[in-house]
């Protein structure tokens, strides 16, 4: 269960970094000619994305998720707000584990 809780945290940070990258850093670069934000936020987002995929693979194996669920998790990481929406199902899974 600890790995699933870690995955939830990383998923939320990864999703937030994508929103900041797309909603703040990219406009700063292309509208106001301030590329530094994309450089730094992009690095942070890249590291969080790699961590997300790595932990996703571990959760997929540990929790024996179907391929479809893991694929949805990957797609969620590519869409702004996707991981935040996907977190609802993760939250339910953690709640079910605590009930057992």
Secondary structure as the mmCIF struct_conf table of DSSP 4:
data_model
#
loop_
_struct_conf.conf_type_id
_struct_conf.id
_struct_conf.beg_label_comp_id
_struct_conf.beg_label_asym_id
_struct_conf.beg_label_seq_id
_struct_conf.end_label_comp_id
_struct_conf.end_label_asym_id
_struct_conf.end_label_seq_id
HELX_RH_AL_P HELX_RH_AL_P1 UNK A 2 UNK A 20
HELX_RH_PI_P HELX_RH_PI_P1 UNK A 21 UNK A 25
HELX_RH_AL_P HELX_RH_AL_P2 UNK A 26 UNK A 30
TURN_TY1_P TURN_TY1_P1 UNK A 31 UNK A 32
TURN_TY1_P TURN_TY1_P2 UNK A 35 UNK A 35
HELX_RH_AL_P HELX_RH_AL_P3 UNK A 36 UNK A 63
TURN_TY1_P TURN_TY1_P3 UNK A 64 UNK A 64
HELX_RH_AL_P HELX_RH_AL_P4 UNK A 67 UNK A 78
BEND BEND1 UNK A 79 UNK A 79
TURN_TY1_P TURN_TY1_P4 UNK A 80 UNK A 81
HELX_RH_AL_P HELX_RH_AL_P5 UNK A 82 UNK A 99
#
